[in-house]
Amino acid sequence: MPINKLIHDNCKNRVKAVLLLDIKTEALLVFARTALERYFIQIDEVKYKATVGTDSDTSYVYNTLRELLANLQDSVVNVDYFMTLTRESQKSPILRELAKHEDPLIKYYDVMAETVAKFYANKPAYLPEFLVICVLSHWLLEEEKSTNLYPYLKDIDFLELTSKFEDNRKDFEKNEECTIDEIYEVSSLIIEKLKNYKYKVNKTRVSKTRRKK
């Protein structure tokens, strides 16, 4: 499979970060795209109408998230790309090189995905759309990470989106537990794991040219 086709089929106008710090932001956006895609596919298939407070609040939240998803689909890949690349790289030397190039991005994504999987190992996960809002808000506002590569993020009022769920937190309470609080907890864990994870370049790899000498 040609490299251009592999990437273009998944993301038409990909914005690829270069610096490791920016790759962490890219990985978070891959996480957000993947979560939103799966969420909207599921609710659209069963024609479920998600709600947050009033009809106006609901429209604001979910229209904003669908627009965000459209921008993410245009500018960053999703986990399906990683899976296809990993599979196809076993057959193609060129794709093997691409896989090495994408390795930091994949590792950063895996750190977040594993954190979520561990957190929800023994209980169902709820409100993936709010989780996306929380992790992006935490990373971009509290950690003050740059949005220069992805300017559409500047147009999103993450605090306003958060407030729509906060103002209606009673709707997300069950058995004296609030899903909103749970999402805050797991989102903080995700950001801490991403912040603290240090990608290690494999310096022990020796090129074939050097081996021949």
Helices and strands as residue ranges (DSSP letters): H 3-10, H 20-45, H 55-75, H 79-88, H 93-119, H 128-137, I 138-142, G 151-155, H 158-166, G 169-172, E 173-174, E 177-178, H 179-196, H 208-212
